[in-house]
Amino acid sequence: MSSCRENYHSSTAQVQEVIFSMSKSYMTMNEIMSNIGFIHRTSFRENYFLSASGDGAIEPMYPQQPNHPKQKYRLTSSGEA
């Protein structure tokens, strides 16, 4: 996948791409980015990840500590549907 993705703006199709790249197992942000070919963390987070997590499709391992050094994410039941 192209590294030009950071030029895209968030949309339903892009959020779905994040969701489809994930599983019920916890994954790091870097693993999720790698699955869909992203290299620019800030753009990925702002344009893709926050939309998916805001929709309730993704949940953090440490919800009370968003900056936890071992933070990982997984699909919720609604994200799987």
C-alpha positions in Angstrom: 0.0 0.0 0.0 1.2 3.5 -0.7 2.5 5.9 1.9 0.4 8.6 0.2 -2.5 7.6 2.4 -1.7 10.4 4.8 -3.2 12.8 2.3 -6.6 11.2 2.6 -9.3 12.6 4.8 -11.4 10.4 7.1 -14.4 8.6 5.7 -16.5 5.6 6.3 -14.5 3.5 3.8 -11.2 4.4 5.6 -12.6 3.6 9.0 -13.8 0.3 7.7 -10.3 -0.4 6.4 -8.9 0.0 9.9 -11.6 -2.2 11.3 -11.1 -4.9 8.7 -7.4 -5.0 9.4 -8.0 -5.8 13.1 -9.1 -8.8 15.1 -10.3 -9.6 18.6 -6.7 -10.0 19.7 -5.1 -6.8 21.1 -2.7 -5.0 18.7 -0.4 -2.1 19.0 -0.9 1.1 17.0 2.1 0.2 14.9 0.7 -3.3 14.1 -2.6 -1.7 13.0 -0.8 0.9 10.9 1.4 -1.8 9.3 -1.6 -3.9 8.4 -3.0 -1.1 6.1 0.3 0.3 4.9 0.6 3.5 6.9 3.9 5.0 8.1 2.8 8.5 9.4 1.4 7.9 12.9 -0.1 11.4 13.4 -2.1 11.3 10.2 -3.2 7.7 10.8 -4.4 8.6 14.3 -6.2 11.7 13.3 -7.8 10.6 10.0 -8.5 6.9 10.7 -8.0 5.7 14.2 -9.9 8.3 16.2 -13.0 7.9 13.9 -12.9 4.1 14.4 -12.5 4.4 18.2 -15.1 7.2 18.4 -17.6 4.9 16.7 -17.0 2.3 19.5 -15.6 -0.2 17.0 -12.2 -0.3 18.8 -11.4 -0.5 22.5 -8.2 0.1 24.4 -6.6 -2.4 26.7 -6.1 0.4 29.3 -9.1 2.7 28.9 -8.4 4.7 32.0 -4.8 5.3 30.9 -4.8 6.4 27.2 -1.1 7.0 27.1 -0.1 3.8 28.8 3.3 2.6 27.4 1.9 -0.9 26.6 -1.4 0.3 25.2 -3.0 -2.0 22.7 -6.4 -2.1 20.9 -8.9 -4.6 19.7 -12.2 -4.8 18.0 -15.4 -4.6 20.1 -18.4 -6.7 19.3 -20.0 -3.9 17.4 -16.7 -3.5 15.4 -16.9 -7.1 14.4 -20.5 -6.7 13.1 
